[in-house]
Amino acid sequence: MERAEVLLRETSLSVEEIAQMLGYRNSSNFYRAFKARYGVSPRAY
């Protein structure tokens, strides 16, 4: 998740692209994991 945080902050990659890069086959699983950890969705972050 730390890598996702950096990519969201410092790149223009889409949430879906970041989820794939981090090995999530389904971006909704990534959304849930990110929100559970940070309290906001990846898009809101």
N, CA, C and O atoms as a MOPAC input file, in Angstrom:
PM7 MOZYME 1SCF
protein

 N      0.80600 1    -1.19200 1     0.00000 1
 C      0.00000 1     0.00000 1     0.00000 1
 C      0.85400 1     1.26300 1     0.00000 1
 O      0.45000 1     2.29100 1    -0.54200 1
 N      2.02300 1     1.18300 1     0.60200 1
 C      2.89100 1     2.36800 1     0.58400 1
 C      3.26700 1     2.73000 1    -0.84800 1
 O      3.32800 1     3.90500 1    -1.21100 1
 N      3.51500 1     1.71100 1    -1.64800 1
 C      3.85600 1     1.95500 1    -3.07000 1
 C      2.67400 1     2.59100 1    -3.79900 1
 O      2.85900 1     3.49500 1    -4.61400 1
 N      1.48100 1     2.12800 1    -3.51500 1
 C      0.28300 1     2.70600 1    -4.12700 1
 C      0.15100 1     4.17100 1    -3.74400 1
 O     -0.18400 1     5.01400 1    -4.57600 1
 N      0.41400 1     4.46200 1    -2.49900 1
 C      0.33400 1     5.84900 1    -2.02000 1
 C      1.30100 1     6.74900 1    -2.79400 1
 O      0.92800 1     7.84400 1    -3.21600 1
 N      2.51200 1     6.29800 1    -2.97700 1
 C      3.51300 1     7.06900 1    -3.71700 1
 C      3.08500 1     7.24400 1    -5.17300 1
 O      3.16700 1     8.34600 1    -5.71800 1
 N      2.63100 1     6.16700 1    -5.80100 1
 C      2.22400 1     6.24700 1    -7.20400 1
 C      1.03200 1     7.18400 1    -7.39200 1
 O      0.97800 1     7.92900 1    -8.37000 1
 N      0.08700 1     7.15000 1    -6.46800 1
 C     -1.07000 1     8.04300 1    -6.56700 1
 C     -0.65100 1     9.50100 1    -6.42200 1
 O     -1.17000 1    10.38500 1    -7.10400 1
 N      0.28400 1     9.72700 1    -5.53300 1
 C      0.73100 1    11.08800 1    -5.24600 1
 C      1.65200 1    11.65400 1    -6.32400 1
 O      1.58500 1    12.84300 1    -6.63700 1
 N      2.50500 1    10.81400 1    -6.88700 1
 C      3.59600 1    11.32700 1    -7.70800 1
 C      3.51200 1    10.99900 1    -9.19900 1
 O      4.39300 1    11.39100 1    -9.96400 1
 N      2.46800 1    10.28700 1    -9.62100 1
 C      2.32900 1     9.97400 1   -11.04500 1
 C      0.93100 1    10.34200 1   -11.51700 1
 O      0.05200 1    10.68000 1   -10.72500 1
 N      0.75600 1    10.26900 1   -12.81000 1
 C     -0.57300 1    10.51400 1   -13.37600 1
 C     -1.23200 1     9.20200 1   -13.79900 1
 O     -2.18500 1     9.20500 1   -14.57800 1
 N     -0.72500 1     8.08500 1   -13.28700 1
 C     -1.31300 1     6.78400 1   -13.59400 1
 C     -2.72200 1     6.70200 1   -13.01700 1
 O     -3.01800 1     7.29300 1   -11.97800 1
 N     -3.58200 1     5.96200 1   -13.70300 1
 C     -4.94000 1     5.77300 1   -13.19500 1
 C     -4.91700 1     4.77900 1   -12.03300 1
 O     -3.96400 1     4.01900 1   -11.86300 1
 N     -5.96700 1     4.80200 1   -11.25500 1
 C     -6.09800 1     3.86600 1   -10.14500 1
 C     -6.06600 1     2.43400 1   -10.67500 1
 O     -5.46100 1     1.55400 1   -10.06300 1
 N     -6.70900 1     2.20700 1   -11.79600 1
 C     -6.73500 1     0.86800 1   -12.38300 1
 C     -5.32800 1     0.41100 1   -12.78900 1
 O     -4.96200 1    -0.74400 1   -12.57500 1
 N     -4.54600 1     1.32000 1   -13.37200 1
 C     -3.16700 1     0.98300 1   -13.76300 1
 C     -2.32200 1     0.66100 1   -12.53400 1
 O     -1.53800 1    -0.28800 1   -12.54800 1
 N     -2.47800 1     1.43500 1   -11.49000 1
 C     -1.72300 1     1.19900 1   -10.25800 1
 C     -2.11200 1    -0.14500 1    -9.65000 1
 O     -1.24800 1    -0.90300 1    -9.20900 1
 N     -3.39500 1    -0.43900 1    -9.62600 1
 C     -3.86100 1    -1.72200 1    -9.08800 1
 C     -3.23000 1    -2.88500 1    -9.84900 1
 O     -2.78100 1    -3.85300 1    -9.23700 1
 N     -3.19300 1    -2.79800 1   -11.17000 1
 C     -2.57700 1    -3.85600 1   -11.97700 1
 C     -1.08600 1    -3.96300 1   -11.69400 1
 O     -0.55300 1    -5.06600 1   -11.57300 1
 N     -0.41100 1    -2.82400 1   -11.59000 1
 C      1.03000 1    -2.83100 1   -11.31300 1
 C      1.34100 1    -3.52500 1    -9.99100 1
 O      2.37900 1    -4.17200 1    -9.84800 1
 N      0.43900 1    -3.38600 1    -9.03500 1
 C      0.66500 1    -3.94200 1    -7.70400 1
 C      0.13600 1    -5.37100 1    -7.56100 1
 O      0.15600 1    -5.94700 1    -6.47300 1
 N     -0.33800 1    -5.93600 1    -8.68200 1
 C     -0.72600 1    -7.33600 1    -8.67800 1
 C     -2.18000 1    -7.62100 1    -8.37000 1
 O     -2.55300 1    -8.78000 1    -8.18600 1
 N     -3.00400 1    -6.59900 1    -8.31000 1
 C     -4.43600 1    -6.81100 1    -8.09300 1
 C     -5.08300 1    -7.15300 1    -9.42000 1
 O     -4.95900 1    -6.40400 1   -10.38800 1
 N     -5.76800 1    -8.27400 1    -9.46700 1
 C     -6.45500 1    -8.67000 1   -10.69800 1
 C     -7.75400 1    -7.90200 1   -10.85500 1
 O     -8.25600 1    -7.73100 1   -11.96600 1
 N     -8.29000 1    -7.44300 1    -9.74500 1
 C     -9.56800 1    -6.76300 1    -9.75000 1
 C     -9.38300 1    -5.42900 1    -9.03000 1
 O     -9.00100 1    -5.41400 1    -7.86000 1
 N     -9.64200 1    -4.32200 1    -9.69800 1
 C     -9.39900 1    -3.02200 1    -9.07800 1
 C    -10.31300 1    -2.77100 1    -7.88300 1
 O     -9.97000 1    -1.97600 1    -7.00800 1
 N    -11.46500 1    -3.42700 1    -7.82800 1
 C    -12.34000 1    -3.22100 1    -6.66800 1
 C    -11.70600 1    -3.79200 1    -5.39800 1
 O    -11.92500 1    -3.26200 1    -4.30900 1
 N    -10.92800 1    -4.85800 1    -5.52500 1
 C    -10.19500 1    -5.38000 1    -4.37000 1
 C     -9.15100 1    -4.36600 1    -3.90300 1
 O     -8.95200 1    -4.18000 1    -2.70200 1
 N     -8.50000 1    -3.72500 1    -4.84000 1
 C     -7.52700 1    -2.68700 1    -4.50300 1
 C     -8.21600 1    -1.52400 1    -3.79200 1
 O     -7.72000 1    -1.02800 1    -2.78000 1
 N     -9.36900 1    -1.08800 1    -4.32900 1
 C    -10.12400 1     0.00300 1    -3.69900 1
 C    -10.43400 1    -0.33300 1    -2.24100 1
 O    -10.21900 1     0.48800 1    -1.35000 1
 N    -10.94000 1    -1.54300 1    -2.00700 1
 C    -11.31200 1    -1.94800 1    -0.64900 1
 C    -10.10300 1    -1.96700 1     0.28000 1
 O    -10.17400 1    -1.47300 1     1.40500 1
 N     -8.99900 1    -2.53300 1    -0.18500 1
 C     -7.79400 1    -2.61600 1     0.64000 1
 C     -7.24100 1    -1.22100 1     0.94400 1
 O     -6.82100 1    -0.94400 1     2.06700 1
 N     -7.24700 1    -0.35400 1    -0.06000 1
 C     -6.72800 1     0.99800 1     0.13300 1
 C     -7.59800 1     1.76600 1     1.12400 1
 O     -7.08600 1     2.42700 1     2.02700 1
 N     -8.90800 1     1.67300 1     0.95000 1
 C     -9.82100 1     2.39700 1     1.83300 1
 C     -9.73700 1     1.87800 1     3.26700 1
 O     -9.82500 1     2.65800 1     4.21400 1
 N     -9.56800 1     0.57200 1     3.43000 1
 C     -9.43200 1    -0.00200 1     4.76400 1
 C     -8.18800 1     0.53100 1     5.46300 1
 O     -8.19200 1     0.74200 1     6.67600 1
 N     -7.13300 1     0.74500 1     4.70200 1
 C     -5.87400 1     1.19800 1     5.29900 1
 C     -5.83800 1     2.70400 1     5.54000 1
 O     -5.37400 1     3.15500 1     6.58700 1
 N     -6.33100 1     3.49300 1     4.56400 1
 C     -6.18800 1     4.94600 1     4.64700 1
 C     -7.47400 1     5.69300 1     4.98100 1
 O     -7.43700 1     6.89100 1     5.26000 1
 N     -8.60800 1     5.00200 1     4.95600 1
 C     -9.86500 1     5.63700 1     5.31600 1
 C    -10.50700 1     6.44900 1     4.20500 1
 O    -11.57100 1     7.03600 1     4.40000 1
 N     -9.87000 1     6.48700 1     3.04400 1
 C    -10.42500 1     7.17600 1     1.86400 1
 C    -10.16700 1     6.30000 1     0.64600 1
 O     -9.29000 1     5.43700 1     0.65700 1
 N    -10.94800 1     6.53800 1    -0.40400 1
 C    -10.73300 1     5.77100 1    -1.62300 1
 C     -9.46000 1     6.24700 1    -2.32000 1
 O     -8.99200 1     7.35600 1    -2.06100 1
 N     -8.90000 1     5.42400 1    -3.19400 1
 C     -7.70700 1     5.85700 1    -3.93300 1
 C     -7.96600 1     7.11700 1    -4.75100 1
 O     -7.08600 1     7.97000 1    -4.86600 1
 N     -9.14200 1     7.24300 1    -5.30800 1
 C     -9.44900 1     8.44800 1    -6.10800 1
 C     -9.48600 1     9.68500 1    -5.22400 1
 O     -9.00600 1    10.74400 1    -5.62800 1
 N    -10.04300 1     9.57100 1    -4.03400 1
 C    -10.11000 1    10.70600 1    -3.12200 1
 C     -8.72700 1    11.09500 1    -2.61900 1
 O     -8.46000 1    12.26600 1    -2.34900 1
 N     -7.85000 1    10.10300 1    -2.49600 1
 C     -6.50000 1    10.36100 1    -2.02300 1
 C     -5.74800 1    11.21900 1    -2.99900 1
 O     -4.58400 1    11.54300 1    -2.76700 1

